[in-house]
């Protein structure tokens, strides 16, 4: 099939990637020249600049790609957070222009579950009343009807989130969250991960499924229940209750959107619930924590754990055991977590999955520690090389860098065969020196405390860690 993707933003770009990977011919349309150039440099599929709100621009596009027939198109262009005028221009007029220029193509319009105005906790499906009060909502319905009257599909998307974009978690971390109405339970949350939204659009358009489909995850959850999970994971107090905000852009609503029809058509989400995504998406939690760090509007929440970082042989596992015994903490080793989950040794993982596969498992082990408190955690020497791990490490606790001379590290690791990075022809001391040179800036920028362990016993190192961590956490509580 040859498909147009009108709007290659947060979801459209993902849909284009999936369609291309499945062997379809994809032509992505973007409004700005900058986006066109960026995508052309990064993507294997064709990218063209086209303003769908302009009849002339769409006609010129059709002439440019002729005589290649277009089998289907997805209209997922953004209104750039504009009001009714932009909705009319981009959504309604844009849909008209695409239908006129590509009359034989199956149309899929990406709408929104905000067209459902219900406020009493109802479960709504595709047959439910959807006559919104706001003009923007009515324009969404008009664009839907254009697609439906042409024998196409309207996919009503729930609130989209994904790496770098999750207002639910970000507002909680920044202390801006609130539970709105419903006797302290808050409204129902209807969400969809961007990857699942893209896969749903691909499913609908490639199967040419006409009609209305709700695109939401499987979870029926209120704000209160969702915040209970997140507060447990991130060690935060529950947000306060407040009256609903009547000035919300899409209005206040309280309903659960059912995805049963889409599910029955054969689609299923990768992340059935928001909590699944927080725990299993390699980038989601990390990216939101990073945004809080970068914006520096509020201090990043730090959990009452001690994290040991440093090169292999620096004594992290030994010192973690001693610290844990001293203060009654649980002792955790991320390498051991990886071994237990994989059911095989680290050298075997490297052999089967290369270092790339091991690093993915290492990041998953770190995410599994969200919600952990009262632990001393020994990490692998290379855990700091993956950018996604750094915000997680900062959030998980007080970070101590155990530093040592590469010659000493080489002696300590000389009889250990479980160090895949030391395998090969390179002299272990030279390899460790190179690794330290590469990683030292990361260790230094991440650590709350650096301890030179070369002339200290493990017990002395552990005592220094224990005392400095006690002061750190006491100051945090003030």
N, C-alpha and C positions, 0 to 999 in steps of 0.2 A: 504493500500500500504506500501511496504518497500522501503525507499528512502535513498540514500547516499547523504550527503552534503560534497563535497570535498572542504574544506576551510571554517572554522567557524569563520570568522572575523566579520567586522562591519555589513555586510549584511547577510552572511551565518548563523551566530548564530541566528539572528532574524528569518530567514526563518525556521531554525530547530525548534525553539520554536513554531512558528505558525503551522507547520506540526504536531508536537507532540500534541499540544493542540487540533488539529482537529481529533486526534485518529490514526494517521499514525505511523508506526514503523520507527524511524529515527536513522541512524547511522552517526554521525558526524566525519569527518576526519580532523585531524590537523597535521601540519608538525613537530612542536616542542613537545618534551616531557613535557615541562612546560605548554604549552597550553592544552595538553591532560589532565594533572592532575588537572589544574584549572577548566576545564569544567566538568570533571568527578565529582568534588566535588560540583559543582553548578547546574548541569543540570539533569533532570530526564531521558533524552535520552542517548543512548549509544554513547560513544566516543572512537575512535581508532586512534592511531598514524599511519600516512601513508604519505609517500613522493610520490605524484602522478608523479613527474618527474622521479621516479625510477620504471622501469618495474618490478623489483624483489619485491619491496615494495608493489606494487599494486597486484601482483600475490599472495603474502603471505596474504594480506588482504582478497582476494577472497576466498582463502583456509580456512581462519580463520572463515569467516561468513557462509561458505557452511555448510549444503545444503540449507540454507535460500535463497530463490530467491530474487533478487533485481529488483523491478519493474521500478525504474527510478533513475537517479542521476542528481545532479546539480553540475557543475564544476564552482566554484567561488573562487578558490584558488588565492592567491595574488602572484605577481612577486616580492614583497618586494621592489618596486620602481626600480627594476633592468632594464637593457637595453635589447637589442635584444637577447642576449644569454639567459637571464632569461625568456624572452617571449617564446623563442623556447622550452626551457626546461620544464617550468611549463604549459604553455598554449597549445602548439601544441603537444609536447610529452606526456604531462599529459592527454590530451584528447584521444590520441591514446591508451594509456595504459588502461584507464578506459573503452573505447569501446571494447578493446580486452578481458578484464577480465570479463565484464558484457555485453555480446553481446545481451541479450534479454531485456536490460533495455532501457527505453526512455531517451535519453540524452538531457540535457539543458545546453548550454554553455553561461556564462555571458560575453558578449563582451562589447563594448563601442561605444558611439555615435561619438567618435573621428575618427572612420573609414570614416566618411563623411568629405571630404576635402573642402567643399564649403566655399567661402569667400565673397560672394556678397549679403548676406542677404536673400538667398533663404529659403523657407520652404521645408524641406526634409521629405520624408516618406520612407517606407521600399523598395520602388521600385527605389529610387533615386540612382544616381551614388555614389558608395562607393569603390573607388580604391585609397587608401591613398598613398602618396609619401614616407612616412617614413617606414623604415623596420619594426619597431615595429607595425605599423598599418597593414602592409601586413601580419604579423604573426597572428594578431588578426583575420583577414579575413580567414587565413588558418585554424585556430582552429574552426571558425564558420562553414566553409565548411565541416569539419569532422563531426560535429554534424548534419548538414543539410543533408549530404549524407547518414547518418545513419537513416534518417527519424525523426530527432529530431528538436530542437529549438535553435535559437540564440537570446538571449535577449540583446539588445544594451542599456546599462545603460548610462544615462546622469550623470552629476557630482553629486556625492553622498555627502549628508550632513546629519547632525543629532547632537544630544547632544554630545558636546566635539569636534565636527568637522564641522567647517563652515569657510572656508577661506574668503568668501565674507564679513561676518560680522566682523571677527577677524581683517582682514586687514584694514577695515574701522576704527575700534576702535583704532587701533595702528598707524593710519596715513599712512599706506602703500598702500592704494587703489589708483587706477587710472582708468580713462575712456580711453579705447584703441581704437583710430581711429574712423572711420565712422562719420566724421565731428562733433566730440564732443558727439555723442550718444553712442559710444562704441559698442562692439560686442553683439550679442544676447547671453543671458545666458540660458543654458539648464541644469536644475537641477532636482534632485529627492531626497525626504527625505528617509533615510535608512529604515524606517518602510514601506513606500510605495514601495520601491524597493523590499523588502522581500515579501510583499504581492503579488506583480506582479509575482515574480518567483514562488511562491506557486500556484498562479492561472494558470500560464502556464504549470507547471509540472503536476499538479493534473488533469488538463483537457487535457493533452497530445496534446497541441497545437503546431503543427509542423510549421516550417518556421521562418522568421525573425520578431521580434517585438521590436519596440522602447519603452523603459521604461523611460518616462520623465513626468514631471508634466504638468498641463494644460496651463501654462502661456507663452505667447509670450512677452518677455520683454528684453529691452536693459540694458546694465550696467547703463546708466544714469538714466533710469526710476526706476530701482531697488534701486540705491543709493539715489534717491529723497525720496523714502519711508523710507529707513533706517535712513537717516540723519534727517528726521522729527521725527522719533521715538526716536532717541538717541541724538538729539540736537547737531549734528555735521555739520561742513561745508562740502560742496560737494568736493569730491576729484578732483584733477587736471586731465586735459586731457593730453595724451601722445601718441606717435607713438606706434603701435603694437610691441610687443617684439618677434623678430623672433626666439629667443632661448627658448621659452616656450617648456616644455617637449613634449606636444602633438601638438605643432605647433599652429599658430594663425589661427582661423577659425571664420567665421561669417555666421551663419545659424540658423534657427529655426527648431528644431526637433519636428515633429508632433507625438502625441501619439494616433491619431484617431483609428488606427487599434486595439491597445490594448484596448482602451475604448469600441470599438464596440464588442469586445469579451466578455464583461461583467465586466471588471475590472474598478474600480474607486479609485482615491487616497484619502487618509484621508486629505492630505494637498495639495489642488489644486495649490497653489502658495507658493512661499517662504515666503511672508509676512504672510500668514495664519499660517505657521509653527512657525515663530518668535513670533506671538501673542498667539498661542494656544498650542504648544508643551510645556508641563510643565517644561522641562529641557533645551531646546535649548538656548534661550537667556541667561539664568542664567549660563549655563556651559561655554559659550564663554566669558561672563563678568568675570567669575571666573578665566578663563585662563589668561586674561589680568591682573587681580589682582595678580595672583600667579607668573607670569613671571616678573611683575614689570618693563617691558621695557619702558613703558610710563604711565603717570598718568591716572587713570580711569576717563573718562568723568563724571562729576557730574552736575546734573540738578538743576536749580534755584527753588527748593522746600525745605520745612522744613518738616522733618519726625519725629514724636514723637513716641517713644517706651517706654515700661515700663509695670509693672504689672497692672492688672485690679484695678480700684479705684485710680490710681495715678494722675488722672485729665487730661488725654490726650485729650479727646473730648472737655472738657470745655476750656482748655488752647488753643487748636487749634482754637476755635471760636474767642477767644480774639485776638490771634496773627493775624488771618485773617482780623479782623476788623481794627486792628492797621495799617497794611501795605497794605491793599487792595488785599490780596490773596484770592483765593477760598478755602473754608474749605471742606475737604474730610475726611470721616470716613470709613475705610475699612470694618468694621462690617456692616455699613449701605449699602455699595455696595453689600455685600453678601446677605443681606436680600432682597434688591430690585431685584437682579438677580434670587434668589431662589423663591421669592414670599412667603416666610415663615420666621418665627422667627428663631433665632439661637438655642434656645432649641429644636425647631421642627426639625431643620437640624441635630442636635446631635442625637435626638431620631431615626430619619429615616436612617441616613447615618453614625452614630458614629463619633467620633472625626476625624477619618481618612478622611471621606468624607468632613467634614468641612474644614480640612486643605488643601485639594485639591481646594476647592472653595476659600479659603483665598489666595492661591498662584495665582489663576486665577484673582482674584480682583487686586492683586498687578501688574500682567502683564498688565492688562487693563490700568494701569496708565503710561505705557511707552508713551512718547511723551507729558506728562503733564508738564506744567511749570507754576510757579506762584501759587503754592498751599501749604497749610499747611495740612499735612496728619496725622491723628490720626490712629494708627494701633492697632490691637488686641494684647493682652499681650503675646500670644504664637506664634506670627508670626515669631519670631526669632528662633523657635525650628526646623524649616524646613530648611535644608541646602540650598535648591534651592532658598530660599527667600533672603538670605544674600547678594549675589552680586547685586540683583535687588534693595534692599534697599540702598546699597552704591551708586549705580548709580543714583537713583532717587532724592537724595538731601542731605541736611545737617541734620545729625541725632542727635537728642537730647533725652537722657534718663531721664525720670522723675522718680526719685527714692523716695521712702517713706517707713516708718517703717511699717512692716506687721500688727501691732496692729491698726494703723491708717487706713490702707487699709481695714482691716476687718470691722471697724466701718462704713466706707464709703459704703461698699458693702452689709451691713447686711440686708438692706430692698429691695435689687434688686434681682428679681427672674429670671433675664435673664443671669445668670452666671452658665452655666452647669457644669463647672469644680469645683464649690463650692457646688454642690449638693452631697448628700450622708452623711455618718456618721461622717466623719472626721471634727473636729473643724475647722471653717473657718480660724482662726488665724494660727493654725498649718499648714493648707494646704497652706496658702499664704507664710508662712515662708519657707516651703519646696520648693515651686515653686521658690521663690526668690533665695534660695540656689542653685537650679538647673540651673536657667537662668542667674544668675548674671555674670558669665564669658562671656556669649554671649552678654549681654547688654553692658558690659564694653568694650569688643573688638570691638564692632560695633559703639559705640557712639563717635561722635565728641565732644559732650558736655554732662556732667552729672550734673543735678540739683537736689539737695535735697529739696523736696517741703514741707516737714513736717511743717516748720515754715514760709512758704511763702504763701501769698495770690495768687490766680490764676493770678491776674493782675501783681503782682511782678514777678512771674514765666514767664509770657508772655513777659514782658519787657526785662528780661535777655536773653530770647531766641532771641528776635528781634534784640537786639544789637549785640549779638555774631554772629548771622547769617549774619548780614550786614557786619561785619568785615571779616568773612570767604569768602563770595562771592566777596568782594572787592579785597581781596588778590588773589583769583583765576583769576581775570581779568588782573592782572598785568603781 
